[in-house]
Amino acid sequence: MTEQQLWKKSFSCFEEGIQNFESIDDATNAALLLCNTGRLMRICAQAHCAAEGDFKREFSPEEALYYNKAIDYYLKALRSLGKRDVHPAVWDSVNWELSTTYFTMATLQQDYAPLSRKAQEQVTKSNHHIWDKCSVVFLKN
């Protein structure tokens, strides 16, 4: 089985599990699987980066796509959990994954700016937006 086939199989299993937990109103376990799905999206993003070999080129649209998907899954997990005081350990874990995803994405976009596709001003503005989100998430704790 190829790496991409394993990702698809993992994604399918996570989606099925999420639906099953949601059907029985088990928000905590649904949130954990949403968080795991977010982590899978980060692995996909990192694989796109590694696919370029030892030479690190610009932050790619594929990497951005997968990091943004990860962010979406972490935000869904936080919505599923609701308030932090219901399950603080799980909420903190998901929040940590979300904040580190913002941090990683901003760092990669800053260090490997996609200047062949975007103007420097666009990259800077986008990075400020991501850093702001990272700060907001981090300060929630």
Salt bridges, closest charged atoms under 4 A:
GLU52 OE1 - ARG57 NE 3.80
GLU58 OE1 - ARG117 NH1 3.50
GLU63 OE1 - LYS56 NZ 3.39
GLU63 OE1 - ARG57 NH2 2.72
ASP92 OD2 - ARG84 NH2 2.68
GLU97 OE1 - ARG42 NH1 2.84
